[in-house]
Amino acid sequence: MRFLFALAACLCVFGPVAEADTYVVLPFFNVSKDKNLDWIGESLSETVTEALAAEGLVVLDRDNRVEVYRRLSIRPYAVLTKASVIKIGESLDAEHIIYGQFEFRPSQEPAPKSKGSLQITGRFLNLKGLTQGSELREAGALEDLAPLQNHLAWQTLRFIKPQTAPSEAEFRQRRPAMRLDPRYSQACFHLGRLHWRKKEYKLAADWFQKVPASDVHYREATFFLGLSKYYAGDFAGAQEAFQIVARIVPLNEVYNNLGAAESRRNLPDALENFKKALDGDSSDTGYLFNMGYALWKRGDFAAAAERFRTVVDRDPSDANASMMLARCLQKSGPRANDTRTEGLERLKTNYEESQYWQLKAVLQPEKP
């Protein structure tokens, strides 16, 4: 990843810089009797996480937190002690933890206008000095969950960045909240991920493309939109999606997948994008294979063989790399209707944007 290498080189010239503080937002604990509402705690966490990330703060994503819960044998929606909260933060190397709880109270009216009320409490914990911040409180109808959690997110941002946080009016304009609206972008993103995991690629693409550019998950959604379109056979659509992400976040996996989509369309730009991915991580055998594959398709058998030989040396069980190495040594290029050598491009399904922004924040910190 050339951009990251350029940033890292600054350390050699200017010396070390202060690390950016890292935040993690835990699912809010459900202290009501209805455990079917655990999803609200996750929704509160995601909304606050998105708001902080959108303002340039380094916030660990849900996948990092889920992995730590797994390693520590913590149930996903358990009500945690303060000691457990601290343990999670330490395991994630986070300086600040945001957590809290919510309680749902069903309406007792004979003909209620609302299903019931929510009471939400947010808390801050600074692990550097083990100090507890002020509590934030929200209360309202369940149907108004979206505006309630957006207001909580704004209050959180104002507490963390009192000098630079946007006004509440500006924040609302950026993040309009609706009453459990089906167009709610967070729901679109997670529904897309759900269909992606089930390999329902066309349905996944339909949901991912509904995530607007203003949403903090937009780039990740567009990355998975590209993957969904690729696996659905829409290589032009996949190329377009990966190009959008590559213009903003120069990640190895984005360049690699863009190259794969271009390769499936037999476009010459594929080789250059595979090279960008390999320049970012020369140890990755997937990038090496793709580079070799693109060179083979061009008829550069000697250069392709060099890449395939490296892959085989690192993984002797890689049957496709061994087959392609043999084809290169035989100087046997692509043949029409040869299904053994068609569509061998290797894609990446990991998306590591948080690491990119974290490194960028460390090497290019905000001026006070």
Rosetta blueprint (number, residue, H / E / L):
1 M L
2 R H
3 F H
4 L H
5 F H
6 A H
7 L H
8 A H
9 A H
10 C H
11 L H
12 C H
13 V H
14 F H
15 G L
16 P L
17 V L
18 A L
19 E L
20 A L
21 D L
22 T E
23 Y E
24 V E
25 V E
26 L L
27 P L
28 F L
29 F E
30 N E
31 V L
32 S L
33 K L
34 D L
35 K H
36 N H
37 L H
38 D H
39 W H
40 I H
41 G H
42 E H
43 S H
44 L H
45 S H
46 E H
47 T H
48 V H
49 T H
50 E H
51 A H
52 L H
53 A H
54 A H
55 E L
56 G L
57 L L
58 V E
59 V E
60 L L
61 D L
62 R H
63 D H
64 N H
65 R H
66 V H
67 E H
68 V H
69 Y H
70 R H
71 R H
72 L L
73 S L
74 I L
75 R L
76 P L
77 Y L
78 A L
79 V L
80 L L
81 T L
82 K H
83 A H
84 S H
85 V H
86 I H
87 K H
88 I H
89 G H
90 E H
91 S H
92 L L
93 D L
94 A L
95 E L
96 H E
97 I E
98 I E
99 Y E
100 G E
101 Q E
102 F E
103 E E
104 F E
105 R E
106 P E
107 S L
108 Q L
109 E L
110 P L
111 A L
112 P L
113 K L
114 S L
115 K L
116 G E
117 S E
118 L E
119 Q E
120 I E
121 T E
122 G E
123 R E
124 F E
125 L E
126 N E
127 L L
128 K L
129 G L
130 L L
131 T E
132 Q E
133 G L
134 S L
135 E L
136 L E
137 R E
138 E E
139 A E
140 G E
141 A E
142 L H
143 E H
144 D H
145 L H
146 A H
147 P H
148 L H
149 Q H
150 N H
151 H H
152 L H
153 A H
154 W H
155 Q H
156 T H
157 L H
158 R H
159 F H
160 I H
161 K L
162 P L
163 Q L
164 T L
165 A L
166 P L
167 S L
168 E H
169 A H
170 E H
171 F H
172 R H
173 Q H
174 R H
175 R L
176 P L
177 A L
178 M L
179 R L
180 L L
181 D L
182 P L
183 R L
184 Y L
185 S H
186 Q H
187 A H
188 C H
189 F H
190 H H
191 L H
192 G H
193 R H
194 L H
195 H H
196 W H
197 R H
198 K L
199 K L
200 E L
201 Y H
202 K H
203 L H
204 A H
205 A H
206 D H
207 W H
208 F H
209 Q L
210 K L
211 V L
212 P L
213 A L
214 S L
215 D L
216 V L
217 H L
218 Y H
219 R H
220 E H
221 A H
222 T H
223 F H
224 F H
225 L H
226 G H
227 L H
228 S H
229 K H
230 Y H
231 Y H
232 A L
233 G L
234 D L
235 F H
236 A H
237 G H
238 A H
239 Q H
240 E H
241 A H
242 F H
243 Q H
244 I H
245 V H
246 A H
247 R H
248 I H
249 V L
250 P L
251 L L
252 N H
253 E H
254 V H
255 Y H
256 N H
257 N H
258 L H
259 G H
260 A H
261 A H
262 E H
263 S H
264 R H
265 R L
266 N L
267 L L
268 P L
269 D H
270 A H
271 L H
272 E H
273 N H
274 F H
275 K H
276 K H
277 A H
278 L H
279 D H
280 G H
281 D L
282 S L
283 S L
284 D L
285 T H
286 G H
287 Y H
288 L H
289 F H
290 N H
291 M H
292 G H
293 Y H
294 A H
295 L H
296 W H
297 K H
298 R H
299 G L
300 D L
301 F H
302 A H
303 A H
304 A H
305 A H
306 E H
307 R H
308 F H
309 R H
310 T H
311 V H
312 V H
313 D H
314 R H
315 D L
316 P L
317 S L
318 D L
319 A H
320 N H
321 A H
322 S H
323 M H
324 M H
325 L H
326 A H
327 R H
328 C H
329 L H
330 Q L
331 K L
332 S L
333 G L
334 P L
335 R L
336 A L
337 N L
338 D L
339 T L
340 R L
341 T L
342 E L
343 G L
344 L L
345 E L
346 R L
347 L L
348 K L
349 T L
350 N L
351 Y L
352 E L
353 E H
354 S H
355 Q H
356 Y H
357 W H
358 Q H
359 L H
360 K H
361 A H
362 V H
363 L H
364 Q L
365 P L
366 E L
367 K L
368 P L
